[in-house]
Amino acid sequence: MADVPTDRSPTVTIVPSLPTPGAPSAPSAPPRRPWYASSLVQLTLVRWREFIREPEIVFWTFVFPLLLATGLGIAFREQPEETVTIGVLSARPASATAMRSLDGAPGVVPQLMSDSAAARALRAGKVALVLDPVAADSVRYVFDVARPEARAARQSVDDALQRAAGRVDPVRASERRITEKGARYIDLLIPGLLALNLMGGGIWPIAFSIVSARQKKLLKRFVATPMSRVEYLTAFLLFRMSFLVVEVAFLTAFGMLVFGVPQRGAWAVFALVNLVGALAFSAMGLLLGARPKTIEGVSGLANLAMLPGWVLSGVFFSASNFPDAVQPLIRALPLTAAVDALRLVMLEGAGLAQVMGPMAVLAAWTVVCFVAALRLFVWR
């Protein structure tokens, strides 16, 4: 019998494929990074490394303010009562009586001189006044009215001579001399230098770091990373806040230990004023560095932004010396607000309510400058 072909389909068995050793596995959700590996933390650490590796920044932040405070503190230190030398003509019968009358007179040191020597000393400014005791009951004063010390010496000498001659004042007067901390020049200077350091530390390093990274084409590489511009700019603010403690404590301790500058306000209010001030100037630094592409360009903008504060904000003298017409403009400057707030807290013991005005000015500068920096910032 012949074979009859049958119409059967082949049986197909499906065997699940096994993973090949060494082959990549299916993609899964990326593991969550720890907080210290976040972009914000790493960028802040980068700012710290940049600061430590630049010795000139350390000098201008720590050493220069101390040198400035030391120099000005010594130049305007408390000094003993100022005395002036006066000449007493020796070729007069009443010269000896006049010398005895002036013995112990406050502020004057009498010296016997001949007529010619007294004339030369007066012309050369070596004596403030020449006393000519014409007779026992008559004297003549020779002095330059344009010299304030000469007018003061004339008053002091005449008072001593009249008292020695028997004058009795109808009103008994007494005095108590004191030296009050807080009214000295160095007491006004240290809060001003603190505010100046906040401005310089906020504007220069931040603006220059951004422009330097842009000039080196580093910002173009940052665009390809998951980091946002908010994180990049906020990292500068976090660096300033973390560095603020060291910066402020260093200069404040120097002023208190070396010159006895008082700190009459609450430390919490003092710290808050420094914090808000540092934020304001750091936001200004972000804004100044948002667009420039060269170091020369950002240098010009930084100097332009800081110059009004240097001149008008009363760091080295009171801002009230300027005319009333420009006072509203001066009070609107961030450096003026920082100087006023720090002096109120340190010297007058002001509380939070008393410094709300200057702090509101600093807060306004912070918000406006940071928002503007976010809008104007470019990566390249």
ZAMARGU-4260 file (C-alpha; in steps of 0.2 Angstrom, whole numbers, plus 5000, padded with zeros to 4 digits):
<rodrens>
0) 5000/5000/5000 | 5007/5017/4995 | 5010/5030/5008 | 4996/5043/5009 | 5003/5060/5013
5) 4995/5069/5028 | 4992/5088/5030 | 4999/5091/5047 | 5006/5108/5052 | 5022/5108/5063
10) 5020/5110/5081 | 5029/5127/5087 | 5034/5128/5105 | 5037/5145/5113 | 5051/5146/5125
15) 5053/5162/5135 | 5069/5170/5132 | 5081/5170/5146 | 5092/5186/5150 | 5109/5185/5142
20) 5123/5187/5155 | 5130/5204/5154 | 5116/5211/5144 | 5108/5228/5151 | 5093/5226/5161
25) 5077/5235/5158 | 5077/5254/5163 | 5071/5258/5180 | 5067/5273/5191 | 5084/5282/5195
30) 5088/5281/5214 | 5084/5296/5224 | 5100/5306/5228 | 5105/5311/5246 | 5103/5329/5251
35) 5121/5332/5251 | 5122/5327/5232 | 5109/5339/5226 | 5114/5353/5214 | 5111/5367/5227
40) 5122/5359/5240 | 5136/5355/5227 | 5135/5373/5220 | 5137/5381/5237 | 5152/5370/5241
45) 5160/5376/5224 | 5158/5394/5230 | 5167/5389/5246 | 5181/5381/5237 | 5183/5396/5225
50) 5184/5408/5240 | 5197/5398/5249 | 5208/5396/5234 | 5209/5415/5231 | 5220/5423/5244
55) 5217/5440/5238 | 5198/5438/5242 | 5203/5433/5260 | 5214/5448/5262 | 5200/5460/5256
60) 5187/5452/5267 | 5197/5450/5283 | 5213/5459/5283 | 5209/5475/5275 | 5194/5480/5286
65) 5205/5477/5301 | 5219/5488/5294 | 5207/5501/5290 | 5199/5501/5307 | 5216/5501/5316
70) 5222/5515/5306 | 5207/5526/5308 | 5205/5521/5326 | 5222/5526/5331 | 5221/5542/5321
75) 5205/5547/5329 | 5208/5540/5346 | 5205/5548/5363 | 5218/5561/5366 | 5222/5571/5382
80) 5216/5589/5383 | 5224/5599/5370 | 5236/5613/5375 | 5243/5627/5366 | 5259/5637/5369
85) 5258/5656/5372 | 5273/5668/5373 | 5275/5680/5388 | 5286/5695/5384 | 5300/5694/5397
90) 5306/5713/5396 | 5291/5719/5406 | 5290/5723/5425 | 5274/5712/5427 | 5281/5697/5417
95) 5284/5687/5433 | 5267/5691/5440 | 5259/5685/5424 | 5268/5669/5424 | 5263/5665/5441
100) 5245/5669/5437 | 5245/5657/5422 | 5253/5643/5432 | 5240/5628/5430 | 5229/5638/5418
105) 5219/5624/5408 | 5224/5622/5390 | 5239/5634/5389 | 5258/5633/5392 | 5266/5650/5395
110) 5284/5653/5390 | 5295/5668/5393 | 5301/5676/5377 | 5310/5692/5370 | 5300/5703/5359
115) 5309/5698/5343 | 5308/5679/5348 | 5289/5681/5352 | 5286/5690/5335 | 5295/5676/5325
120) 5286/5662/5335 | 5269/5670/5331 | 5273/5672/5313 | 5279/5653/5312 | 5264/5647/5321
125) 5274/5640/5336 | 5264/5650/5348 | 5245/5654/5347 | 5246/5670/5357 | 5258/5683/5364
130) 5254/5691/5380 | 5261/5708/5384 | 5260/5712/5402 | 5261/5731/5401 | 5258/5734/5419
135) 5251/5726/5435 | 5233/5731/5430 | 5235/5731/5411 | 5239/5717/5398 | 5238/5717/5379
140) 5235/5701/5368 | 5243/5699/5351 | 5236/5685/5340 | 5229/5680/5323 | 5210/5681/5324
145) 5209/5668/5310 | 5216/5654/5321 | 5203/5646/5332 | 5215/5640/5344 | 5222/5658/5346
150) 5204/5664/5351 | 5202/5650/5363 | 5219/5654/5371 | 5215/5672/5373 | 5199/5667/5382
155) 5208/5655/5394 | 5223/5667/5398 | 5211/5682/5401 | 5201/5671/5413 | 5216/5665/5423
160) 5223/5683/5424 | 5206/5690/5430 | 5204/5676/5443 | 5222/5679/5449 | 5218/5698/5451
165) 5203/5694/5463 | 5188/5692/5451 | 5174/5682/5459 | 5161/5674/5447 | 5143/5678/5453
170) 5138/5660/5448 | 5148/5645/5455 | 5152/5633/5441 | 5158/5615/5441 | 5161/5602/5429
175) 5162/5583/5428 | 5172/5576/5413 | 5167/5559/5406 | 5172/5548/5391 | 5156/5538/5385
180) 5158/5523/5374 | 5147/5525/5359 | 5151/5543/5355 | 5169/5541/5349 | 5174/5540/5331
185) 5179/5522/5332 | 5161/5518/5338 | 5153/5525/5323 | 5166/5518/5312 | 5165/5499/5316
190) 5146/5498/5311 | 5150/5507/5295 | 5164/5495/5291 | 5153/5480/5295 | 5140/5487/5282
195) 5154/5491/5270 | 5160/5473/5271 | 5142/5467/5268 | 5141/5477/5252 | 5159/5472/5246
200) 5157/5454/5250 | 5140/5453/5242 | 5143/5462/5226 | 5161/5459/5220 | 5164/5440/5223
205) 5146/5435/5216 | 5146/5446/5201 | 5164/5442/5196 | 5161/5423/5199 | 5146/5423/5187
210) 5155/5434/5174 | 5171/5424/5175 | 5161/5407/5173 | 5153/5415/5158 | 5169/5421/5150
215) 5177/5403/5152 | 5161/5395/5144 | 5157/5386/5159 | 5139/5392/5160 | 5136/5384/5142
220) 5140/5367/5150 | 5129/5370/5165 | 5114/5372/5152 | 5116/5354/5148 | 5114/5349/5166
225) 5097/5347/5176 | 5102/5362/5186 | 5090/5377/5184 | 5095/5395/5185 | 5086/5397/5201
230) 5097/5384/5209 | 5113/5392/5202 | 5109/5409/5208 | 5102/5403/5225 | 5118/5394/5228
235) 5127/5411/5229 | 5115/5417/5242 | 5117/5401/5252 | 5136/5403/5252 | 5135/5421/5258
240) 5123/5416/5272 | 5135/5402/5277 | 5150/5413/5276 | 5142/5428/5285 | 5144/5421/5302
245) 5163/5420/5301 | 5164/5437/5292 | 5154/5447/5304 | 5160/5439/5320 | 5178/5442/5315
250) 5176/5461/5313 | 5164/5463/5327 | 5175/5454/5340 | 5190/5464/5334 | 5181/5481/5337
255) 5175/5475/5354 | 5191/5468/5360 | 5203/5480/5354 | 5194/5497/5354 | 5180/5492/5367
260) 5166/5496/5354 | 5149/5493/5363 | 5136/5480/5358 | 5120/5487/5367 | 5107/5479/5357
265) 5101/5461/5357 | 5112/5449/5347 | 5097/5441/5338 | 5092/5458/5331 | 5110/5461/5327
270) 5111/5445/5318 | 5095/5448/5308 | 5101/5465/5302 | 5117/5457/5295 | 5107/5443/5287
275) 5095/5455/5278 | 5109/5466/5273 | 5120/5452/5266 | 5105/5446/5256 | 5102/5463/5249
280) 5119/5465/5243 | 5121/5447/5237 | 5105/5450/5226 | 5113/5466/5219 | 5129/5455/5215
285) 5118/5443/5205 | 5109/5457/5196 | 5126/5465/5191 | 5133/5448/5185 | 5117/5443/5175
290) 5122/5450/5158 | 5140/5456/5157 | 5152/5445/5147 | 5169/5453/5152 | 5177/5457/5168
295) 5180/5475/5163 | 5161/5477/5160 | 5156/5470/5177 | 5169/5480/5186 | 5162/5496/5179
300) 5144/5491/5184 | 5150/5486/5201 | 5159/5502/5204 | 5144/5512/5198 | 5133/5503/5210
305) 5144/5505/5225 | 5150/5523/5222 | 5134/5532/5229 | 5135/5521/5245 | 5154/5525/5247
310) 5150/5544/5246 | 5133/5547/5253 | 5129/5533/5265 | 5139/5540/5280 | 5151/5525/5283
315) 5165/5537/5288 | 5155/5552/5294 | 5136/5556/5297 | 5125/5556/5282 | 5116/5570/5290
320) 5130/5582/5284 | 5122/5582/5267 | 5108/5594/5262 | 5090/5590/5266 | 5085/5590/5248
325) 5095/5574/5245 | 5091/5565/5261 | 5077/5555/5254 | 5089/5548/5240 | 5102/5544/5253
330) 5089/5535/5265 | 5084/5524/5250 | 5102/5517/5247 | 5104/5500/5254 | 5121/5504/5262
335) 5113/5519/5271 | 5100/5507/5278 | 5113/5494/5283 | 5124/5507/5292 | 5109/5515/5301
340) 5102/5499/5307 | 5119/5492/5313 | 5123/5509/5323 | 5105/5509/5330 | 5107/5491/5337
345) 5126/5492/5342 | 5127/5510/5349 | 5109/5514/5355 | 5102/5496/5359 | 5088/5498/5347
350) 5076/5483/5346 | 5067/5476/5331 | 5054/5489/5330 | 5066/5503/5329 | 5076/5495/5314
355) 5061/5490/5304 | 5062/5505/5293 | 5080/5502/5287 | 5077/5483/5286 | 5061/5486/5275
360) 5073/5496/5263 | 5085/5481/5263 | 5071/5468/5260 | 5064/5478/5245 | 5082/5479/5237
365) 5083/5460/5240 | 5067/5456/5231 | 5068/5468/5217 | 5086/5463/5213 | 5084/5444/5214
370) 5068/5444/5203 | 5077/5456/5191 | 5092/5444/5191 | 5081/5429/5187 | 5073/5438/5172
375) 5089/5445/5165 | 5101/5431/5168 | 5109/5423/5152 | 5119/5407/5152 | 5131/5413/5138
</rodrens>
